[in-house]
Amino acid sequence: MTPKILLTRRWPEVVERALAGRYDVTLSVADAPLSSLEWSEAITTYDVICPTITDKIDRSVLSQGGMRTRAFCNFGAGLDHIDLGACTEAGVIVTNTPDVLTDDTADMAILLAAMCARRAGEGERLIRGGGWQGWHPTHMMGQSLSGKTMGIVGAGRIGRATARRARLGFRMEIIYTSRSGRRDAEMDALGGRAMGLEDLLQCSDIVSLHAPGGEATRGMIDRYRLAMMKPSAILVNTARGDLVDEPALADALAKGRLAAAGLDVYRDEPRVFPGLSELENVVLLPHLGSATVETRIAMGMRALANVDAIMTGQVPPDQVR
């Protein structure tokens, strides 16, 4: 019998065709997160389910009887939406797609930093609104990125890639924190200095968040820590929306205690905290970090490689549980 595979959202067409050529694949016609009822049916119907960050897989999903699903092959690197402990208890394999989205997400972090520093979002809105009166010497002056200090919160793959771009492209000084608390050889090779989070916040002109999600980091950039940052500083988040206390961030931005913020992720996606949407000194993007044709295809093909390994009795290359 041909294994049955479910894609919970639409993937690039070339990947969907590749999967359909090997397996009995069900595509997401609605391209929307599954309901509780749909999840109940899915785990009793499919051998492998390929979820995305929009799918919440917890004990309530895994505790239902008649489970057929052997693996969740996640489309994406982050796994905050999957209860890994519950998967282990249920004997379900979990894989992800690391590495392939590193460069595009790092590009996005630099893009957001540059847009904030040069007030690009404000300028674009000014022109579209018909408010531009022409060039003059003091109009919409921002700040230069060159030579500034970038604080990298989380020295993983994407944090290191962002640091490379900041150092080599803009001659920025690099300071960083790491989850392990140990020094990172690649960061050190860029001249980076390791320090604690609160020292980093006080010293940085741009703070770029690359920490994992979860209970340990939820709300780590709160009102207390935002107050440590320079009034001229920029906060960039391409990692996880729940790293930041959004009401506290909006308040700091509105009161001039922080210069700007560039956000690609949000606590309650797709909802954006209203206080942020109302501010001019915030750049808001709709979770575009890995959204290039090349990367989304690579993510799908990496997930397919994991499915292939599981279906042939091998250890998948990206197994996390």
NUDOFI-471453 format. One line per 8 residues: number of its first residue (from 1); their letters; for each residue x, y, z of N, C-alpha, C. Coordinates in steps of 0.1 Angstrom, whole numbers, plus 5000, padded with zeros to 4 digits. Example, Ala and Ser with C-alpha at 12.3 -4.5 7.8 and 13.67 -1.06 7.14 Angstrom:
2
1 = as = 5132 4943 5078 5123 4955 5078 5132 4967 5078; 5128 4978 5071 5137 4989 5071 5129 5000 5079 $
//
This chain:
321
1 = mtpkillt = 5008 4988 5000 5000 5000 5000 5009 5013 5000; 5006 5022 4991 5013 5034 4991 5011 5043 5003; 5022 5047 5010 5020 5055 5022 5012 5068 5019; 5004 5072 5029 4996 5084 5028 5002 5095 5035; 5004 5106 5028 5010 5118 5033 5001 5130 5032; 5001 5138 5043 4992 5150 5043 5001 5162 5044; 4999 5172 5036 5005 5185 5037 4994 5194 5042; 4997 5200 5054 4987 5208 5060 4985 5222 5054 $
9 = rrwpevve = 4995 5227 5046 4994 5239 5039 4999 5237 5024; 4997 5246 5015 5002 5245 5002 5017 5247 5002; 5024 5239 4995 5039 5241 4993 5042 5245 4979; 5054 5249 4976 5057 5252 4962 5053 5240 4952; 5048 5243 4941 5042 5233 4932 5052 5222 4928; 5065 5226 4926 5075 5216 4922 5077 5205 4933; 5076 5209 4946 5077 5200 4957 5065 5191 4958; 5053 5197 4957 5041 5189 4957 5041 5179 4947 $
17 = ralagryd = 5046 5182 4935 5046 5172 4924 5056 5161 4927; 5067 5164 4933 5077 5154 4937 5071 5145 4947; 5064 5150 4957 5058 5141 4967 5047 5133 4961; 5039 5139 4952 5028 5131 4946 5033 5120 4937; 5045 5122 4932 5051 5111 4923 5055 5099 4931; 5056 5100 4944 5061 5089 4952 5051 5083 4962; 5042 5092 4966 5033 5088 4977 5018 5092 4974; 5009 5087 4982 4995 5091 4981 4994 5104 4989 $
25 = vtlsvada = 4994 5115 4982 4995 5128 4989 4982 5135 4989; 4978 5141 5001 4966 5150 5002 4971 5164 5004; 4967 5173 4995 4971 5187 4996 4960 5195 5003; 4965 5206 5009 4955 5214 5016 4949 5224 5006; 4936 5221 5002 4929 5229 4993 4926 5242 4999; 4922 5243 5011 4919 5255 5018 4931 5264 5021; 4943 5257 5022 4955 5264 5026 4953 5272 5039; 4947 5266 5049 4945 5272 5062 4948 5261 5073 $
33 = plsslews = 4951 5266 5085 4954 5256 5096 4942 5247 5098; 4946 5234 5102 4936 5224 5104 4928 5227 5117; 4915 5223 5117 4907 5224 5129 4909 5212 5138; 4904 5213 5150 4906 5201 5159 4900 5189 5153; 4888 5190 5147 4882 5178 5141 4891 5173 5129; 4896 5181 5121 4905 5177 5110 4917 5170 5115; 4923 5175 5127 4935 5169 5132 4931 5155 5137; 4919 5153 5144 4915 5140 5148 4914 5130 5137 $
41 = eaittydv = 4909 5135 5126 4908 5126 5114 4922 5123 5108; 4930 5133 5108 4943 5132 5101 4952 5122 5107; 4953 5122 5121 4963 5113 5127 4959 5098 5126; 4946 5096 5123 4942 5082 5121 4942 5078 5106; 4945 5087 5098 4944 5085 5083 4958 5084 5076; 4967 5093 5081 4980 5095 5074 4992 5089 5081; 5001 5083 5073 5013 5078 5078 5023 5089 5083; 5023 5099 5075 5032 5111 5078 5024 5124 5076 $
49 = icptitdk = 5025 5133 5085 5019 5146 5083 5030 5156 5083; 5029 5165 5073 5039 5176 5071 5033 5189 5076; 5035 5193 5088 5029 5206 5093 5038 5218 5091; 5033 5229 5094 5041 5242 5094 5039 5249 5107; 5045 5260 5108 5045 5268 5121 5030 5272 5125; 5021 5271 5115 5007 5275 5119 4999 5264 5125; 5006 5252 5126 4999 5240 5132 5003 5238 5146; 4994 5238 5156 4997 5235 5170 4995 5220 5172 $
57 = idrsvlsq = 5006 5213 5175 5005 5199 5178 5009 5196 5192; 4999 5194 5201 5001 5192 5215 4995 5179 5219; 4995 5176 5232 4990 5164 5238 4976 5161 5234; 4968 5171 5232 4954 5168 5229 4953 5162 5215; 4962 5165 5206 4962 5159 5193 4968 5145 5194; 4978 5143 5202 4985 5130 5202 4979 5120 5211; 4969 5124 5220 4963 5115 5229 4951 5108 5224; 4947 5110 5212 4935 5104 5206 4938 5090 5202 $
65 = ggmrtraf = 4929 5081 5202 4931 5067 5199 4931 5065 5184; 4936 5053 5181 4937 5049 5167 4947 5056 5158; 4958 5061 5165 4968 5069 5158 4976 5061 5147; 4976 5066 5135 4983 5059 5124 4996 5067 5121; 4996 5080 5124 5008 5088 5120 5021 5084 5127; 5031 5082 5119 5044 5077 5124 5054 5089 5126; 5051 5100 5118 5061 5111 5118 5054 5124 5115; 5060 5135 5120 5057 5148 5116 5069 5154 5110 $
73 = cnfgagld = 5069 5156 5097 5080 5162 5089 5077 5176 5087; 5082 5185 5096 5079 5199 5096 5085 5206 5085; 5077 5215 5079 5082 5225 5068 5086 5237 5075; 5099 5238 5079 5105 5249 5087 5114 5244 5097; 5123 5253 5102 5133 5249 5112 5127 5250 5126; 5119 5260 5129 5114 5261 5142 5103 5251 5146; 5104 5247 5159 5095 5236 5163 5087 5239 5176; 5086 5252 5179 5078 5257 5190 5064 5252 5190 $
81 = hidlgact = 5058 5250 5179 5044 5246 5178 5042 5231 5180; 5052 5224 5182 5051 5209 5183 5056 5205 5197; 5048 5198 5205 5052 5193 5218 5061 5181 5216; 5074 5183 5216 5083 5173 5213 5083 5162 5224; 5081 5165 5236 5080 5155 5247 5068 5146 5245; 5057 5151 5241 5045 5143 5239 5047 5134 5226; 5055 5139 5216 5058 5131 5205 5067 5119 5208; 5076 5122 5217 5085 5111 5221 5077 5100 5229 $
89 = eagvivtn = 5068 5104 5237 5060 5095 5245 5051 5087 5236; 5046 5093 5225 5037 5087 5215 5045 5079 5205; 5058 5079 5205 5066 5072 5195 5066 5078 5181; 5063 5091 5180 5062 5098 5167 5075 5105 5164; 5081 5103 5153 5093 5109 5148 5090 5124 5144; 5099 5133 5148 5097 5147 5144 5110 5151 5136; 5108 5157 5125 5120 5163 5117 5117 5177 5114; 5127 5185 5110 5126 5198 5106 5134 5201 5094 $
97 = tpdvltdd = 5136 5214 5090 5144 5217 5078 5154 5228 5081; 5164 5225 5089 5174 5235 5093 5183 5239 5081; 5191 5249 5083 5202 5253 5074 5196 5260 5061; 5187 5255 5054 5183 5260 5041 5177 5274 5042; 5171 5278 5053 5165 5292 5054 5174 5302 5061; 5187 5298 5064 5196 5306 5072 5199 5319 5065; 5203 5319 5053 5208 5331 5046 5196 5340 5043; 5185 5335 5039 5174 5345 5036 5169 5351 5049 $
105 = tadmaill = 5169 5344 5060 5164 5351 5072 5174 5361 5077; 5187 5358 5075 5197 5368 5079 5196 5380 5070; 5194 5378 5057 5192 5389 5048 5180 5398 5053; 5169 5392 5058 5158 5399 5063 5161 5407 5075; 5170 5402 5084 5173 5409 5096 5181 5422 5092; 5190 5421 5082 5198 5432 5078 5188 5442 5071; 5179 5437 5063 5170 5446 5056 5162 5454 5066; 5156 5447 5076 5149 5455 5086 5157 5465 5094 $
113 = aamcarra = 5169 5461 5097 5178 5471 5104 5180 5483 5095; 5183 5481 5082 5185 5492 5073 5173 5501 5071; 5161 5494 5069 5149 5502 5067 5146 5510 5080; 5148 5505 5091 5146 5513 5103 5156 5525 5104; 5169 5522 5102 5179 5532 5103 5177 5543 5094; 5173 5540 5081 5171 5550 5071 5157 5555 5069; 5148 5551 5078 5134 5555 5078 5127 5552 5065; 5131 5541 5059 5126 5537 5046 5110 5535 5046 $
121 = gegerlir = 5105 5529 5056 5091 5527 5056 5083 5540 5057; 5088 5549 5065 5082 5562 5066 5082 5569 5052; 5094 5569 5046 5095 5575 5033 5086 5570 5022; 5085 5557 5022 5077 5550 5012 5062 5554 5014; 5058 5554 5027 5044 5558 5030 5041 5573 5026; 5052 5581 5029 5050 5596 5026 5048 5598 5011; 5055 5591 5002 5053 5592 4988 5040 5587 4983; 5036 5575 4988 5023 5569 4984 5012 5578 4989 $
129 = gggwqgwh = 5013 5585 5000 5003 5593 5005 5003 5607 4999; 5012 5610 4990 5012 5623 4983 5017 5634 4991; 5025 5631 5002 5029 5641 5011 5043 5647 5008; 5051 5641 4999 5064 5645 4997 5065 5659 4990; 5072 5668 4995 5073 5682 4990 5086 5684 4983; 5094 5674 4981 5107 5675 4974 5119 5675 4984; 5131 5674 4979 5143 5672 4987 5147 5685 4994; 5151 5684 5007 5158 5695 5013 5167 5689 5024 $
137 = pthmmgqs = 5177 5696 5028 5188 5691 5036 5185 5684 5049; 5175 5687 5055 5172 5681 5069 5160 5672 5069; 5155 5669 5057 5143 5661 5056 5145 5646 5059; 5138 5640 5068 5138 5626 5072 5152 5620 5074; 5160 5627 5081 5173 5622 5084 5172 5610 5093; 5179 5599 5089 5180 5587 5097 5194 5586 5103; 5198 5574 5104 5212 5571 5109 5219 5561 5101; 5232 5562 5101 5240 5552 5093 5242 5539 5101 $
145 = lsgktmgi = 5242 5528 5093 5245 5515 5099 5260 5513 5101; 5268 5519 5092 5282 5517 5091 5289 5520 5104; 5297 5511 5110 5304 5514 5122 5297 5513 5135; 5284 5510 5134 5276 5508 5146 5278 5495 5153; 5273 5493 5164 5274 5480 5172 5261 5472 5171; 5262 5460 5166 5251 5451 5165 5252 5441 5176; 5241 5440 5184 5240 5429 5194 5232 5418 5188; 5238 5406 5188 5232 5394 5183 5227 5386 5195 $
153 = vgagrigr = 5214 5384 5196 5209 5376 5207 5206 5362 5202; 5215 5353 5205 5214 5340 5200 5224 5337 5189; 5235 5330 5192 5246 5328 5182 5244 5314 5175; 5232 5312 5170 5230 5300 5162 5233 5303 5147; 5228 5294 5138 5231 5296 5124 5227 5310 5119; 5215 5314 5122 5210 5326 5116 5217 5338 5123; 5219 5337 5136 5226 5348 5143 5240 5350 5137; 5247 5339 5135 5261 5340 5129 5260 5346 5115 $
161 = atarrarl = 5250 5341 5107 5249 5347 5093 5246 5362 5093; 5238 5366 5103 5235 5380 5104 5247 5388 5108; 5255 5382 5117 5267 5389 5122 5277 5391 5110; 5278 5380 5102 5287 5381 5090 5283 5393 5081; 5271 5394 5078 5266 5405 5070 5268 5418 5076; 5266 5419 5089 5268 5432 5096 5282 5436 5096; 5291 5427 5099 5305 5429 5100 5312 5432 5087; 5309 5423 5077 5316 5424 5064 5310 5434 5055 $
169 = gfrmeiiy = 5297 5436 5056 5290 5445 5047 5289 5460 5053; 5289 5461 5066 5287 5475 5071 5297 5478 5082; 5308 5470 5083 5319 5472 5093 5313 5475 5107; 5303 5468 5110 5297 5469 5124 5306 5461 5134; 5306 5466 5146 5311 5459 5157 5301 5449 5162; 5305 5437 5165 5296 5426 5169 5298 5422 5183; 5286 5422 5190 5286 5416 5204 5275 5406 5204; 5276 5396 5212 5266 5385 5211 5264 5378 5224 $
177 = tsrsgrrd = 5252 5371 5225 5249 5362 5236 5247 5348 5230; 5250 5338 5237 5248 5324 5232 5240 5317 5242; 5232 5307 5238 5223 5300 5247 5231 5292 5257; 5243 5286 5252 5251 5278 5260 5259 5286 5270; 5261 5299 5268 5269 5308 5276 5284 5307 5272; 5287 5298 5262 5301 5297 5258 5304 5306 5246; 5317 5308 5244 5321 5316 5233 5319 5309 5220; 5316 5316 5209 5314 5310 5196 5326 5313 5187 $
185 = aemdalgg = 5332 5303 5181 5344 5305 5173 5342 5314 5161; 5330 5312 5154 5328 5320 5142 5325 5334 5146; 5318 5337 5157 5316 5351 5161 5329 5357 5165; 5337 5349 5172 5350 5355 5176 5359 5358 5164; 5358 5350 5154 5366 5353 5141 5362 5366 5135; 5349 5370 5137 5345 5383 5132 5348 5394 5142; 5355 5391 5152 5358 5402 5162 5348 5403 5172; 5338 5394 5173 5327 5395 5182 5331 5393 5196 $
193 = ramgledl = 5324 5400 5205 5326 5398 5220 5314 5392 5226; 5315 5382 5234 5304 5376 5241 5302 5383 5254; 5289 5385 5257 5285 5391 5270 5271 5387 5273; 5267 5390 5285 5253 5387 5290 5243 5396 5283; 5230 5392 5283 5220 5399 5276 5218 5413 5280; 5218 5416 5293 5216 5429 5298 5227 5439 5294; 5240 5434 5295 5251 5442 5290 5250 5445 5275; 5246 5435 5268 5245 5436 5253 5234 5447 5250 $
201 = lqcsdivs = 5223 5447 5257 5212 5456 5254 5217 5471 5256; 5225 5472 5267 5230 5486 5270 5240 5491 5260; 5248 5482 5253 5259 5485 5245 5255 5486 5230; 5244 5481 5226 5241 5479 5212 5234 5491 5206; 5237 5494 5193 5229 5503 5185 5218 5496 5178; 5220 5484 5174 5210 5475 5168 5210 5462 5176; 5199 5458 5180 5197 5445 5187 5189 5436 5177; 5195 5425 5173 5188 5415 5164 5186 5402 5171 $
209 = lhapggea = 5173 5398 5172 5169 5387 5180 5170 5374 5171; 5177 5364 5177 5178 5351 5170 5177 5339 5180; 5170 5342 5191 5169 5332 5201 5157 5322 5197; 5158 5310 5202 5147 5301 5200 5135 5305 5209; 5123 5300 5205 5111 5302 5212 5110 5293 5224; 5099 5293 5231 5096 5284 5243 5095 5292 5256; 5092 5285 5266 5090 5291 5279 5102 5299 5284; 5114 5294 5281 5126 5300 5287 5129 5314 5281 $
217 = trgmidry = 5124 5316 5269 5126 5329 5263 5114 5338 5261; 5102 5333 5264 5090 5341 5262 5091 5354 5270; 5088 5365 5263 5088 5378 5269 5102 5382 5274; 5113 5377 5268 5126 5381 5273 5129 5395 5271; 5124 5401 5260 5126 5416 5258 5113 5422 5263; 5113 5425 5276 5102 5431 5283 5104 5446 5286; 5095 5452 5294 5096 5466 5297 5109 5469 5304; 5113 5461 5313 5126 5463 5321 5138 5463 5312 $
225 = rlammkps = 5138 5453 5303 5150 5452 5294 5150 5462 5283; 5138 5466 5278 5137 5477 5268 5142 5490 5274; 5140 5492 5286 5145 5504 5293 5160 5505 5294; 5167 5493 5292 5182 5493 5292 5188 5497 5279; 5180 5497 5268 5185 5500 5255 5187 5515 5253; 5196 5519 5244 5198 5533 5241 5185 5539 5235; 5182 5551 5237 5171 5558 5230 5172 5558 5215; 5185 5557 5211 5188 5558 5196 5188 5544 5190 $
233 = ailvntar = 5185 5533 5198 5187 5520 5193 5175 5515 5185; 5178 5504 5177 5168 5498 5169 5167 5483 5173; 5155 5478 5174 5153 5464 5178 5147 5457 5165; 5154 5445 5162 5149 5438 5150 5146 5424 5155; 5134 5419 5150 5130 5405 5154 5126 5397 5142; 5134 5387 5138 5131 5378 5128 5130 5364 5133; 5130 5362 5146 5130 5349 5153 5117 5344 5157; 5112 5348 5168 5099 5344 5173 5091 5356 5179 $
241 = gdlvdepa = 5079 5357 5176 5071 5368 5181 5070 5369 5196; 5070 5358 5202 5068 5358 5217 5080 5361 5225; 5091 5364 5218 5103 5369 5225 5101 5383 5231; 5092 5390 5225 5090 5405 5228 5077 5408 5234; 5077 5416 5245 5065 5421 5251 5060 5432 5242; 5051 5429 5233 5047 5439 5223 5041 5452 5228; 5032 5451 5238 5027 5464 5244 5038 5472 5250; 5048 5466 5256 5059 5474 5262 5067 5480 5251 $
249 = ladalakg = 5069 5472 5240 5077 5478 5229 5070 5490 5223; 5057 5489 5221 5049 5500 5215 5050 5512 5224; 5049 5510 5237 5050 5521 5246 5064 5528 5245; 5074 5520 5245 5088 5526 5244 5090 5533 5231; 5085 5528 5220 5086 5535 5207 5078 5548 5207; 5066 5547 5212 5057 5559 5212 5063 5571 5221; 5070 5567 5231 5075 5577 5241 5090 5581 5238; 5095 5576 5227 5109 5580 5223 5120 5574 5231 $
257 = rlaaagld = 5117 5563 5238 5127 5556 5246 5134 5546 5237; 5130 5544 5225 5136 5535 5215 5134 5542 5202; 5144 5541 5193 5143 5549 5180 5134 5542 5171; 5135 5528 5169 5127 5521 5159 5127 5507 5162; 5118 5500 5155 5118 5485 5155 5114 5480 5142; 5120 5468 5138 5117 5461 5126 5113 5447 5129; 5101 5444 5126 5095 5431 5130 5090 5423 5118; 5093 5410 5118 5088 5401 5108 5080 5390 5114 $
265 = vyrdeprv = 5080 5389 5128 5072 5379 5135 5065 5386 5146; 5054 5379 5151 5045 5385 5160 5039 5375 5170; 5036 5379 5182 5031 5370 5192 5019 5363 5189; 5009 5369 5182 4996 5363 5179 4994 5364 5164; 5003 5359 5156 5002 5359 5142 4989 5352 5137; 4981 5358 5127 4985 5370 5120 4981 5383 5126; 4976 5383 5138 4973 5396 5145 4985 5403 5149; 4985 5416 5146 4996 5425 5150 4991 5434 5161 $
273 = fpglsele = 4998 5436 5172 4994 5444 5183 4990 5458 5178; 4978 5463 5180 4974 5476 5174 4983 5487 5177; 4989 5488 5189 4998 5499 5192 5010 5500 5183; 5014 5489 5178 5026 5489 5168 5022 5494 5155; 5010 5490 5150 5005 5493 5137 5003 5508 5135; 5001 5515 5146 4998 5530 5146 5011 5538 5145; 5022 5532 5147 5035 5540 5149 5042 5541 5135; 5048 5553 5133 5056 5555 5121 5070 5548 5122 $
281 = nvvllphl = 5075 5547 5134 5089 5543 5136 5090 5527 5138; 5081 5520 5131 5081 5506 5131 5079 5501 5117; 5088 5491 5113 5087 5484 5100 5080 5471 5103; 5069 5468 5097 5061 5456 5099 5061 5448 5086; 5066 5435 5087 5065 5426 5075 5058 5414 5079; 5051 5407 5069 5043 5396 5072 5050 5382 5072; 5060 5381 5081 5067 5368 5083 5073 5363 5070; 5082 5371 5064 5088 5369 5051 5102 5363 5052 $
289 = gsatvetr = 5107 5360 5064 5121 5357 5065 5126 5346 5055; 5119 5336 5053 5123 5325 5044 5116 5326 5031; 5109 5336 5028 5099 5337 5017 5106 5340 5004; 5115 5332 4999 5120 5333 4985 5117 5319 4979; 5116 5320 4965 5113 5308 4958 5123 5297 4961; 5136 5301 4961 5147 5292 4962 5146 5285 4976; 5144 5293 4986 5144 5287 5000 5132 5279 5003; 5120 5283 4998 5108 5275 5001 5109 5262 4994 $
297 = iamgmral = 5114 5262 4982 5116 5249 4975 5126 5240 4982; 5137 5246 4986 5147 5238 4994 5142 5233 5007; 5133 5240 5013 5127 5235 5026 5118 5223 5023; 5110 5224 5012 5102 5213 5008 5109 5201 5004; 5120 5203 4997 5128 5191 4993 5135 5185 5005; 5139 5193 5014 5145 5187 5026 5135 5179 5034; 5122 5184 5035 5112 5177 5042 5109 5164 5034; 5109 5164 5021 5107 5152 5013 5118 5142 5016 $
305 = anvdaimt = 5131 5146 5017 5142 5137 5020 5139 5130 5034; 5134 5138 5043 5130 5131 5056 5119 5121 5055; 5109 5124 5047 5098 5115 5044 5104 5102 5038; 5112 5104 5028 5118 5092 5021 5125 5083 5030; 5133 5089 5039 5141 5081 5049 5132 5073 5058; 5122 5080 5063 5112 5073 5072 5105 5062 5065; 5101 5064 5053 5094 5054 5046 5102 5042 5041; 5115 5044 5041 5124 5032 5038 5131 5027 5050 $
313 = gqvppdqv = 5127 5031 5062 5132 5025 5074 5146 5030 5078; 5150 5042 5073 5162 5048 5077 5160 5059 5087; 5171 5063 5093 5170 5075 5102 5170 5087 5094; 5159 5096 5095 5159 5108 5087 5170 5117 5090; 5175 5125 5080 5187 5133 5082 5184 5145 5092; 5172 5149 5094 5169 5160 5103 5160 5156 5114; 5162 5144 5119 5153 5140 5131 5157 5148 5143; 5147 5153 5150 5150 5160 5163 5144 5152 5174 $
321 = r = 5134 5143 5172 5128 5134 5182 5125 5121 5175 $
//
